[in-house]
Amino acid sequence: MGMVLSLVILVNIPFGYWRENVKKFSWQWFISVHLPVPVIMFLRIRLGTGWELATYPFIVGAYFSGQWLGAKWHRNWKKSMRVSNCLLYDIVRSRWIIIILSR
């Protein structure tokens, strides 16, 4: 169960990052909130978590934790650099900035 919860958090961080930079209730916001749900369902099936009612609070908590962490990451980076909608792009770009500035 711990592995599923960790994966749910990790899957949701980029979506929370994206959600923070789009207009609320727009089509992009809707996709950033709802697209991880089929991924989570797939993880539950593949990793054998099952569908017991007792697991739902943990999965939902991990889902919102990942969304919150992604949004917080976006807000923190927005203070110090120009950010985009894509977490991976911003990570790569921030590393290049560090390499260029170190010369």
Buried (B, 14 or more C-beta within 10 A) or exposed (E): EEEBBEBBBEBBBBBBBBBBBBEEEEEBBEBBBEEBEEBBEEBBEEEEBEEEEEBEEBBEEBBBBBBBBBBBBBEEBEEEEEBEBBBEEBBEBBEEEEEEEEE
